[in-house]
Amino acid sequence: MTVDATFEEINDAKANMDHIYDQSDPRAYFRELKKLDYAIPGNAKPIFQNLIRHLQRRENDTVHVLDLGCSYGVNAALLKHDLSMDELYEHWGQKKLADAVPEEVVAYDRRFFADLGEPEDIEVIGLDQAENAISFAEEVGLLDEALTINLETEPLSASAKEELAPVDLVTSTGCVGYLTEKSFDRLLPAVTQSRPPWIANFVLRLFPFDGIEETLDDWGYVTERLESQTFIQRRFASTDEQEQVLEQLRDRGIDPTGKEAEGHLLAEFYLSRPMKDVAEIPIEQLVFI
């Protein structure tokens, strides 16, 4: 994915997961991430659930969620079927799936998720450039719609804009830093066709958010950062990765003492809403229901 020089340099400090991000099914992805205690989707889930409940009460209807950088539909699985990360690690790590071909995993998962019963009253659109991963998520029923696109370099098609018109909530748990304000410039005209959706981003402290915040401001959004909490993404893959990340943080004037210095990549939560919604209910009241 093409990003600006600042983000490229920051991403170079992180362990590269590209080789497992876009395979035909999630087994290798989850096998590797389990070793690193990858946890951000599970840590984000309660906040996303609270936002969805509020929007359901307000809209009295199905909530349409757009998940940016959705990969294999992990956030959709957690939200639609009320699963946990541990349950997903166990599911995609089963011994009986170890030697299965991808087509068998797809068939197995289609039955598995269907047998969980009626999902929560949400529909999830996934957006990612990882064609194999997003196709898997749509085939097994985790995503209701799938958009395979790199918004950093490509505009949305007319049909994609139409699909995005009903979106009530935009979520991300790790794609900021790969997606920049360029992506939001292309996305916002589509998702604000009717009522502007809320935009909920979990952003690694490594990455500046000011460019995206300025773009959102141009569209009438007010962005709030949850001041009281950081969220674990995963353990560092190596001492070398940790040292490079700590150097990047210090270069940006961010003190990692007691945080990343303890051994984990950490994210902060940003919520962007129209001014009238911000005035109606504070962020702390929304996320700590």
URFENMO-V210419 format. One record per residue. PHI is phi in whole degrees, 0 to 359 (999 if undefined). Layout:
BEGIN
PHI ; PHI
END
This chain:
BEGIN
999 ; 276 ; 228 ; 289 ; 298 ; 299 ; 291 ; 300 ; 296 ; 294 ; 297 ; 296 ; 285 ; 268 ; 298 ; 273 ; 251 ; 303 ; 291 ; 245 ; 281 ; 227 ; 270 ; 285 ; 206 ; 276 ; 300 ; 294 ; 302 ; 286 ; 297 ; 287 ; 289 ; 297 ; 298 ; 258 ; 52 ; 299 ; 226 ; 298 ; 299 ; 292 ; 288 ; 281 ; 307 ; 299 ; 291 ; 301 ; 300 ; 296 ; 297 ; 296 ; 300 ; 298 ; 293 ; 298 ; 294 ; 289 ; 273 ; 52 ; 198 ; 301 ; 267 ; 260 ; 251 ; 253 ; 257 ; 277 ; 65 ; 286 ; 47 ; 274 ; 82 ; 297 ; 299 ; 297 ; 297 ; 293 ; 273 ; 284 ; 244 ; 53 ; 270 ; 249 ; 297 ; 300 ; 293 ; 290 ; 300 ; 294 ; 298 ; 276 ; 254 ; 299 ; 299 ; 291 ; 263 ; 301 ; 255 ; 288 ; 280 ; 306 ; 298 ; 289 ; 294 ; 300 ; 296 ; 297 ; 287 ; 300 ; 291 ; 302 ; 288 ; 295 ; 285 ; 286 ; 92 ; 297 ; 285 ; 303 ; 282 ; 222 ; 240 ; 241 ; 262 ; 254 ; 230 ; 195 ; 272 ; 278 ; 297 ; 293 ; 296 ; 289 ; 295 ; 302 ; 299 ; 286 ; 297 ; 271 ; 93 ; 286 ; 259 ; 278 ; 218 ; 227 ; 243 ; 264 ; 199 ; 256 ; 292 ; 292 ; 234 ; 233 ; 280 ; 288 ; 284 ; 299 ; 291 ; 295 ; 300 ; 294 ; 296 ; 273 ; 302 ; 277 ; 299 ; 258 ; 215 ; 254 ; 235 ; 205 ; 232 ; 163 ; 270 ; 294 ; 116 ; 260 ; 267 ; 240 ; 298 ; 301 ; 293 ; 291 ; 301 ; 280 ; 279 ; 299 ; 300 ; 282 ; 276 ; 254 ; 294 ; 244 ; 279 ; 299 ; 285 ; 284 ; 232 ; 242 ; 241 ; 264 ; 236 ; 304 ; 299 ; 300 ; 258 ; 292 ; 250 ; 295 ; 296 ; 294 ; 299 ; 295 ; 296 ; 297 ; 300 ; 298 ; 262 ; 88 ; 268 ; 248 ; 255 ; 243 ; 257 ; 291 ; 284 ; 269 ; 206 ; 244 ; 230 ; 290 ; 270 ; 193 ; 288 ; 293 ; 286 ; 196 ; 298 ; 298 ; 299 ; 299 ; 297 ; 293 ; 294 ; 300 ; 296 ; 298 ; 298 ; 295 ; 298 ; 268 ; 78 ; 254 ; 276 ; 273 ; 300 ; 76 ; 234 ; 300 ; 297 ; 275 ; 122 ; 229 ; 288 ; 237 ; 243 ; 244 ; 253 ; 240 ; 239 ; 246 ; 218 ; 299 ; 306 ; 295 ; 288 ; 297 ; 292 ; 284 ; 210 ; 288 ; 301 ; 298 ; 290 ; 288 ; 273 ; 245 ; 300
END
